[in-house]
Amino acid sequence: MPTVLVTGASGYVGGRLVPALLDAGFAVRCLARTPAKLDAAPWRTSVEVIRGEVGGDLAEAMAGVDVAVYLVHSIGQGGQWSTTEHRDAANFGRAARKAGVERIIYLGGLGDDAEVLSEHLSSRHKVGELLRESGVDTAEFRAGVVIGSGSASFEMLRSLVEVLPVMVTPRWINNQCQPIAIADVIQYLVAACQAEGPAIGGIYEIGGPDVVTYAEMMALYAEVAQLPRRRLLSVPLLTPGLSSHWVGLVTPVPVPLARELVKSLINEVVVRHHGAEERFGVHPMSLRTAMTRALAAVQDDRVPTTFSDADLLHFATTATDPEWSGGTIFKDTRTATTSAGASAVFSAVTSVGGNHGWYSGEFLWRVRGLIDQLAGGPGLRRGRKAVLTVGDPLDFWRVEDLVHDRRLRLHAEMAMPGDAWLTWDIEETERGTVVTQTALYRPHGLSGRLYWYSVAPFHGFVFPGMLTGIVRDAELRASS
């Protein structure tokens, strides 16, 4: 079997490409900065995982590889993110050539090189150029808006349309784009891996059959989602910076990433050079079909990957992600290291709630419990069992995941306009046991967002003390 190296396997596209490659009969090797993020993937035992980064030493990852798929990017991650992208791409190309890799497959972005492109699109094109300059046969697929449950483009579109009945929009709302379904993108990538002969190199522009404006795309989503008609008010002076802050508030896309995506919307991204369909035998679905499928997957909680799965600096890395993928997520992550072993930390973590309390801010917890009772929720009345198992109630939470000496995840059942999770991940390292405490919140509509901003200040009092209390308790347990 040919061996395919997939970079970005923990990301949105990579997480869907890997099982498709396995189904097609390839041997798959994944390069991951954080291998633990792949542990929960249903295909994990069927692939080889190498820890590493595209900008580092790739000798082990490239050894024996026939095809290398490049799916990583650094968009919006620091002031010099495009420089990082170019450095990493050049390093990847050199390593592929040195290892004798036959083919590189790269997913970039649409955009006419004759125009002045945004930094994001310009960098995407430069990455493709650097990979081709390696001398390895390189197929560069350029896609525009990717429609699929969990994609950044789709979640930004979905959140804007669902949350806001009236939208103030920039003039680029009338620019044209040519969206493509994530399933069709995966088909193209697999077909390129399967293509016979070493020379398939070149630039392939891919898109669905529909060319629409962003305004038309929003209107179509409202129709597919059976929402009332949305009204768009174009404001010429609405800058990308202002737009990105608004997008960051209303959608799951963080501001640094939103800023670069919004800047790219000033460029029309349509297929100008056809031929990819015939070359690879892919016939993309319509935009309506793509939206219908994506929305159904979100509603049925069938979202295998989301853009926030990637190792972006905007998102803290965790061993697994709860099944909240596909919506806006607010996050509070805190980490501590202790000399106590994983078992002692786990015992301290699984002691939370009930008569034991929450280690910090007990008065605030009681007030929140009372408010929950008044709102019709369970409050703190239910307490907890002495020994927790998955499915057990714990005050106004329920145990959703429990891995001995590794993890406890609670799902909130309190009355509020959204969904919340509280997770502790435990990992033993050479420098001690690292415990990561993560609070996640998925708001429902505008009221959910207002709720988060109203309670966020209290998190600064409760969450640090809770983690400190867990560490203190763990060390007492370890010493006794």
MARSEMAR-415907 format. One record per residue (C-alpha): residue number from 1; x, y, z. Coordinates in steps of 0.1 Angstrom, whole numbers, plus 2048, in hexadecimal, padded with zeros to 3 digits. Example, Ala and Ser with C-alpha at 12.3 -4.5 7.8 and 13.67 -1.06 7.14 Angstrom:
MARSEMAR-415907
[1, [87B, 7D3, 84E]]
[2, [889, 7F5, 847]]
END
This chain:
MARSEMAR-415907
[1, [800, 800, 800]]
[2, [80D, 823, 7F8]]
[3, [814, 837, 818]]
[4, [805, 85A, 81B]]
[5, [811, 873, 835]]
[6, [7F6, 88A, 841]]
[7, [7FF, 8AA, 852]]
[8, [7E4, 8BC, 866]]
[9, [7D2, 89B, 86E]]
[10, [7C4, 8AA, 88E]]
[11, [7B5, 8C7, 879]]
[12, [795, 8CB, 866]]
[13, [79E, 8BE, 844]]
[14, [7B9, 8A5, 850]]
[15, [7A1, 895, 869]]
[16, [789, 88D, 84C]]
[17, [7A4, 884, 833]]
[18, [7B5, 869, 848]]
[19, [796, 851, 849]]
[20, [790, 857, 824]]
[21, [7B4, 84D, 81C]]
[22, [7B1, 82E, 832]]
[23, [790, 824, 820]]
[24, [7A3, 828, 7FF]]
[25, [7BD, 80F, 80A]]
[26, [7DB, 826, 813]]
[27, [7F2, 822, 830]]
[28, [7F0, 842, 843]]
[29, [80A, 854, 858]]
[30, [800, 873, 86B]]
[31, [817, 88F, 876]]
[32, [809, 89F, 895]]
[33, [816, 8BA, 8AC]]
[34, [800, 8AC, 8C7]]
[35, [7FB, 887, 8C1]]
[36, [7E4, 884, 8DF]]
[37, [7CA, 898, 8CB]]
[38, [7C6, 87A, 8B4]]
[39, [7C0, 861, 8D0]]
[40, [79A, 864, 8CE]]
[41, [798, 861, 8A8]]
[42, [787, 841, 89E]]
[43, [7A2, 83A, 885]]
[44, [7BF, 83F, 89D]]
[45, [7CA, 81A, 89F]]
[46, [7CB, 818, 879]]
[47, [7E5, 832, 874]]
[48, [809, 839, 87E]]
[49, [80E, 85A, 891]]
[50, [82F, 86D, 892]]
[51, [833, 88A, 8AA]]
[52, [841, 8A9, 898]]
[53, [83C, 8CA, 886]]
[54, [83E, 8D3, 861]]
[55, [859, 8EC, 86A]]
[56, [86E, 8D3, 87D]]
[57, [882, 8B3, 876]]
[58, [86D, 89E, 85E]]
[59, [885, 882, 857]]
[60, [871, 868, 86B]]
[61, [850, 874, 85E]]
[62, [85A, 873, 83A]]
[63, [86C, 852, 83A]]
[64, [85C, 83A, 822]]
[65, [840, 852, 818]]
[66, [832, 851, 7F5]]
[67, [81A, 86F, 7F7]]
[68, [81B, 88C, 810]]
[69, [7FC, 8A1, 815]]
[70, [801, 8C5, 822]]
[71, [7E3, 8D2, 835]]
[72, [7F3, 8E9, 84F]]
[73, [7F2, 90F, 852]]
[74, [7FA, 92B, 86B]]
[75, [7DF, 944, 861]]
[76, [7DC, 960, 87B]]
[77, [7F4, 950, 894]]
[78, [80A, 96C, 89D]]
[79, [816, 98B, 88A]]
[80, [82E, 977, 874]]
[81, [817, 95A, 86C]]
[82, [81C, 95B, 846]]
[83, [842, 95A, 84B]]
[84, [83D, 93B, 860]]
[85, [827, 92B, 845]]
[86, [842, 931, 82A]]
[87, [85E, 924, 840]]
[88, [84B, 904, 849]]
[89, [841, 8FE, 825]]
[90, [865, 901, 819]]
[91, [871, 8E9, 834]]
[92, [856, 8D0, 82B]]
[93, [85F, 8D1, 806]]
[94, [884, 8CC, 80D]]
[95, [87D, 8AF, 824]]
[96, [865, 89E, 80B]]
[97, [87F, 8A1, 7EF]]
[98, [89B, 893, 806]]
[99, [885, 875, 810]]
[100, [87C, 86D, 7EC]]
[101, [857, 875, 7F0]]
[102, [846, 871, 7CE]]
[103, [82A, 88A, 7D2]]
[104, [81E, 8A7, 7E8]]
[105, [7FA, 8B0, 7E9]]
[106, [7F1, 8D2, 7F7]]
[107, [7CF, 8E3, 7FF]]
[108, [7D1, 909, 7FA]]
[109, [7B9, 925, 7F2]]
[110, [7A9, 933, 7D3]]
[111, [7B2, 956, 7C6]]
[112, [7BE, 966, 7A6]]
[113, [7E4, 96C, 7A7]]
[114, [7DF, 989, 790]]
[115, [7CC, 99C, 7AB]]
[116, [7D8, 9AA, 7CC]]
[117, [7D0, 98E, 7E4]]
[118, [7CB, 98F, 80A]]
[119, [7E8, 983, 81F]]
[120, [7D6, 963, 826]]
[121, [7D1, 95A, 801]]
[122, [7F3, 967, 7F6]]
[123, [804, 952, 811]]
[124, [7F0, 933, 806]]
[125, [7FC, 937, 7E3]]
[126, [820, 93D, 7EE]]
[127, [81F, 91D, 802]]
[128, [815, 90A, 7E2]]
[129, [831, 91B, 7CF]]
[130, [84B, 911, 7EA]]
[131, [83F, 8ED, 7EA]]
[132, [842, 8EB, 7C4]]
[133, [865, 8FA, 7C6]]
[134, [870, 8DC, 7DA]]
[135, [871, 8C8, 7BA]]
[136, [858, 8AE, 7C6]]
[137, [839, 8AA, 7B0]]
[138, [81F, 8C0, 7C1]]
[139, [7FA, 8C2, 7BB]]
[140, [7EC, 8E3, 7CA]]
[141, [7C6, 8E3, 7CF]]
[142, [7B8, 906, 7D3]]
[143, [796, 908, 7E4]]
[144, [781, 925, 7EF]]
[145, [765, 923, 809]]
[146, [763, 900, 817]]
[147, [740, 8F5, 821]]
[148, [73E, 8DA, 83C]]
[149, [734, 8D6, 860]]
[150, [750, 8E4, 875]]
[151, [763, 8F7, 85A]]
[152, [76D, 91B, 863]]
[153, [75B, 929, 845]]
[154, [73B, 916, 84B]]
[155, [73A, 91C, 870]]
[156, [740, 941, 86B]]
[157, [724, 942, 851]]
[158, [70C, 92D, 867]]
[159, [712, 941, 886]]
[160, [70D, 963, 875]]
[161, [6ED, 959, 864]]
[162, [6DE, 946, 882]]
[163, [6E6, 960, 89D]]
[164, [6E0, 981, 88A]]
[165, [6BF, 987, 878]]
[166, [6CD, 9A9, 86D]]
[167, [6F2, 9AC, 863]]
[168, [708, 9CA, 85C]]
[169, [71F, 9BF, 841]]
[170, [73D, 9CD, 82D]]
[171, [73B, 9D2, 808]]
[172, [74D, 9B1, 800]]
[173, [72C, 9A0, 809]]
[174, [725, 9A2, 7E4]]
[175, [746, 992, 7D9]]
[176, [743, 971, 7C7]]
[177, [750, 950, 7D4]]
[178, [74E, 92B, 7CA]]
[179, [749, 915, 7E8]]
[180, [751, 8F0, 7E9]]
[181, [745, 8D5, 800]]
[182, [75F, 8C6, 818]]
[183, [756, 8A3, 80B]]
[184, [760, 8AE, 7E8]]
[185, [781, 8BC, 7F4]]
[186, [788, 89B, 804]]
[187, [780, 889, 7E3]]
[188, [799, 89F, 7D1]]
[189, [7B4, 898, 7EA]]
[190, [7AF, 873, 7EA]]
[191, [7AD, 872, 7C4]]
[192, [7CF, 884, 7C2]]
[193, [7DE, 86A, 7D9]]
[194, [7D0, 84F, 7C3]]
[195, [7DB, 85E, 7A1]]
[196, [7F2, 848, 78E]]
[197, [813, 854, 782]]
[198, [82A, 86C, 793]]
[199, [822, 88C, 781]]
[200, [801, 89C, 78A]]
[201, [811, 8BC, 796]]
[202, [800, 8DD, 791]]
[203, [7E6, 8F5, 79E]]
[204, [7C2, 8E8, 79F]]
[205, [7A6, 901, 7A7]]
[206, [788, 8EF, 7B7]]
[207, [765, 8FB, 7BF]]
[208, [741, 8F0, 7BF]]
[209, [729, 8F7, 7A2]]
[210, [71B, 917, 7B2]]
[211, [72A, 939, 7AF]]
[212, [719, 950, 7C8]]
[213, [71F, 970, 7DC]]
[214, [724, 96E, 801]]
[215, [702, 97F, 805]]
[216, [6F2, 963, 7F0]]
[217, [704, 949, 804]]
[218, [6F6, 957, 824]]
[219, [6D3, 958, 816]]
[220, [6D5, 934, 80A]]
[221, [6E0, 929, 82C]]
[222, [6C3, 93A, 83D]]
[223, [6AC, 928, 824]]
[224, [6BC, 906, 82A]]
[225, [6BB, 90B, 850]]
[226, [696, 916, 84D]]
[227, [69E, 938, 85D]]
[228, [68B, 958, 856]]
[229, [69A, 96E, 83B]]
[230, [6BA, 980, 847]]
[231, [6BF, 9A5, 83F]]
[232, [6E1, 9B2, 835]]
[233, [6EB, 9D6, 839]]
[234, [70B, 9DF, 826]]
[235, [721, 9F8, 836]]
[236, [73F, A04, 821]]
[237, [755, A0E, 83E]]
[238, [753, 9ED, 851]]
[239, [778, 9E4, 851]]
[240, [786, 9C0, 853]]
[241, [792, 9C7, 877]]
[242, [770, 9D2, 883]]
[243, [760, 9B5, 870]]
[244, [777, 99C, 87F]]
[245, [76F, 9A7, 8A3]]
[246, [74A, 9A4, 89B]]
[247, [74F, 981, 88C]]
[248, [764, 977, 8AA]]
[249, [747, 981, 8C1]]
[250, [72B, 970, 8AE]]
[251, [73C, 952, 89F]]
[252, [754, 936, 8AB]]
[253, [771, 945, 897]]
[254, [78A, 957, 8AD]]
[255, [793, 97B, 8A4]]
[256, [7B6, 975, 897]]
[257, [7AA, 95A, 87F]]
[258, [78A, 96D, 876]]
[259, [79F, 98C, 86D]]
[260, [7B3, 979, 853]]
[261, [794, 967, 845]]
[262, [781, 988, 843]]
[263, [79E, 999, 831]]
[264, [79D, 97D, 817]]
[265, [778, 984, 810]]
[266, [782, 9A3, 7FC]]
[267, [78F, 98B, 7E1]]
[268, [777, 978, 7CA]]
[269, [77F, 954, 7CD]]
[270, [771, 942, 7AF]]
[271, [77F, 926, 798]]
[272, [78F, 936, 779]]
[273, [7A2, 918, 76C]]
[274, [78C, 8F9, 768]]
[275, [798, 8D6, 764]]
[276, [79B, 8C8, 787]]
[277, [77A, 8B5, 784]]
[278, [784, 8A3, 765]]
[279, [7A7, 89C, 770]]
[280, [79D, 88C, 791]]
[281, [77A, 880, 78A]]
[282, [769, 895, 7A5]]
[283, [746, 8A4, 79F]]
[284, [73F, 8BC, 7BC]]
[285, [71D, 8BF, 7CC]]
[286, [708, 8DF, 7CB]]
[287, [70B, 8F9, 7E6]]
[288, [6E7, 8F2, 7F3]]
[289, [6F0, 8CD, 7F7]]
[290, [710, 8D5, 808]]
[291, [6FF, 8EC, 821]]
[292, [6E3, 8D3, 827]]
[293, [6FB, 8B8, 82F]]
[294, [711, 8CE, 845]]
[295, [6F3, 8DB, 859]]
[296, [6E5, 8B8, 85E]]
[297, [707, 8AC, 86B]]
[298, [707, 8C9, 885]]
[299, [6E4, 8C2, 890]]
[300, [6EA, 89D, 893]]
[301, [70B, 8A2, 8A6]]
[302, [71E, 890, 889]]
[303, [73B, 8A8, 886]]
[304, [75B, 893, 883]]
[305, [772, 8B1, 882]]
[306, [770, 8D6, 887]]
[307, [788, 8F3, 87E]]
[308, [790, 8F8, 8A3]]
[309, [79E, 8D4, 8A5]]
[310, [7BF, 8E0, 895]]
[311, [7DD, 8EA, 8AA]]
[312, [7D6, 90F, 8A6]]
[313, [7E3, 927, 8C0]]
[314, [7BF, 933, 8C3]]
[315, [7B5, 912, 8D3]]
[316, [7C6, 900, 8EF]]
[317, [7D0, 8DC, 8E7]]
[318, [7BE, 8C1, 8FA]]
[319, [7BF, 89B, 8F9]]
[320, [79B, 899, 8EC]]
[321, [780, 8B1, 8E2]]
[322, [75C, 8AD, 8EF]]
[323, [741, 8A9, 8D6]]
[324, [738, 8CE, 8D4]]
[325, [749, 8D2, 8B2]]
[326, [738, 8E9, 89A]]
[327, [72F, 908, 8AE]]
[328, [73D, 926, 8C0]]
[329, [752, 91C, 8DE]]
[330, [75E, 932, 8FA]]
[331, [77B, 923, 90D]]
[332, [78E, 928, 92E]]
[333, [7AD, 912, 930]]
[334, [7C5, 910, 94E]]
[335, [7E2, 8F9, 954]]
[336, [7F6, 8EF, 973]]
[337, [813, 8D7, 97A]]
[338, [816, 8C4, 99A]]
[339, [82E, 8AB, 9AA]]
[340, [811, 895, 9B2]]
[341, [80B, 877, 99C]]
[342, [7EE, 873, 983]]
[343, [7DB, 85C, 99A]]
[344, [7DB, 876, 9B6]]
[345, [7D1, 892, 99E]]
[346, [7B5, 87D, 990]]
[347, [7A8, 876, 9B4]]
[348, [7A8, 89B, 9BB]]
[349, [796, 8A3, 99B]]
[350, [77C, 889, 99F]]
[351, [774, 895, 9C2]]
[352, [765, 8B6, 9B6]]
[353, [741, 8BF, 9BE]]
[354, [728, 8B3, 9D7]]
[355, [731, 8B8, 9FC]]
[356, [756, 8BB, 9F2]]
[357, [74F, 8DA, 9DF]]
[358, [763, 8EA, 9C2]]
[359, [784, 8F4, 9D2]]
[360, [77E, 919, 9CC]]
[361, [762, 933, 9CB]]
[362, [74A, 91E, 9DF]]
[363, [733, 93C, 9E5]]
[364, [731, 943, 9BF]]
[365, [72A, 91E, 9B8]]
[366, [70D, 91F, 9D1]]
[367, [6FF, 93F, 9C2]]
[368, [701, 930, 99F]]
[369, [6EF, 911, 9AD]]
[370, [6D4, 926, 9BC]]
[371, [6CF, 939, 99B]]
[372, [6CE, 919, 988]]
[373, [6B2, 90B, 99F]]
[374, [69E, 92B, 99B]]
[375, [6A2, 927, 975]]
[376, [695, 903, 977]]
[377, [6B6, 8F2, 976]]
[378, [6C3, 8D7, 98F]]
[379, [6DA, 8EF, 9A2]]
[380, [6F1, 8DE, 9BB]]
[381, [6D6, 8C8, 9C9]]
[382, [6E0, 8A8, 9B9]]
[383, [703, 8A5, 9C9]]
[384, [718, 888, 9BD]]
[385, [720, 863, 9C1]]
[386, [73F, 85A, 9D5]]
[387, [74E, 849, 9B6]]
[388, [747, 859, 994]]
[389, [73F, 847, 974]]
[390, [735, 854, 952]]
[391, [711, 860, 953]]
[392, [710, 868, 978]]
[393, [701, 88A, 982]]
[394, [719, 8A1, 995]]
[395, [707, 8C0, 9A3]]
[396, [6FB, 8D2, 984]]
[397, [713, 8BE, 96E]]
[398, [714, 89B, 960]]
[399, [732, 885, 95A]]
[400, [738, 883, 935]]
[401, [75A, 873, 933]]
[402, [770, 862, 94D]]
[403, [792, 852, 945]]
[404, [7A4, 846, 964]]
[405, [7C2, 85B, 96D]]
[406, [7BE, 86F, 94D]]
[407, [79E, 883, 949]]
[408, [77D, 88E, 958]]
[409, [764, 8A1, 943]]
[410, [743, 8AF, 950]]
[411, [726, 8BC, 93B]]
[412, [711, 8D7, 94B]]
[413, [6EC, 8D1, 950]]
[414, [6E4, 8F3, 960]]
[415, [6CA, 90A, 950]]
[416, [6DD, 922, 939]]
[417, [6DD, 92D, 914]]
[418, [6F8, 915, 909]]
[419, [70C, 8F6, 910]]
[420, [72A, 8F4, 927]]
[421, [745, 8DB, 92F]]
[422, [760, 8DA, 94A]]
[423, [77D, 8C3, 943]]
[424, [79D, 8B9, 955]]
[425, [7B8, 8A7, 941]]
[426, [7D5, 897, 954]]
[427, [7F7, 88E, 945]]
[428, [817, 882, 956]]
[429, [837, 891, 948]]
[430, [85B, 892, 952]]
[431, [856, 8B3, 964]]
[432, [837, 8A7, 977]]
[433, [812, 8A1, 972]]
[434, [802, 8BB, 95C]]
[435, [7DD, 8C2, 962]]
[436, [7CA, 8D6, 949]]
[437, [7A8, 8E5, 953]]
[438, [792, 8F0, 936]]
[439, [770, 901, 938]]
[440, [75D, 901, 917]]
[441, [73D, 913, 90F]]
[442, [728, 911, 8F0]]
[443, [70E, 92D, 8F0]]
[444, [6EB, 92C, 8E1]]
[445, [6E4, 94B, 8CD]]
[446, [6EB, 96F, 8D9]]
[447, [6DE, 968, 8FC]]
[448, [6F8, 94D, 900]]
[449, [714, 964, 8F7]]
[450, [708, 97F, 90F]]
[451, [706, 964, 92A]]
[452, [72A, 95B, 925]]
[453, [736, 97F, 927]]
[454, [722, 984, 947]]
[455, [731, 966, 95A]]
[456, [755, 968, 94B]]
[457, [761, 980, 966]]
[458, [758, 968, 981]]
[459, [76D, 94D, 970]]
[460, [78C, 961, 979]]
[461, [783, 95B, 99E]]
[462, [777, 937, 99C]]
[463, [78C, 924, 983]]
[464, [7B0, 92D, 98E]]
[465, [7A8, 924, 9B2]]
[466, [797, 904, 9A8]]
[467, [7B6, 8F8, 995]]
[468, [7CC, 903, 9B2]]
[469, [7B6, 8F0, 9CB]]
[470, [7B7, 8D0, 9B5]]
[471, [7DD, 8D2, 9B5]]
[472, [7DF, 8D8, 9DA]]
[473, [7C8, 8BB, 9E1]]
[474, [7DB, 8A4, 9CA]]
[475, [7FC, 8AB, 9DB]]
[476, [7EC, 8A5, 9FD]]
[477, [7DF, 883, 9F0]]
[478, [801, 87B, 9E2]]
[479, [813, 882, A03]]
[480, [7FB, 86F, A19]]
END
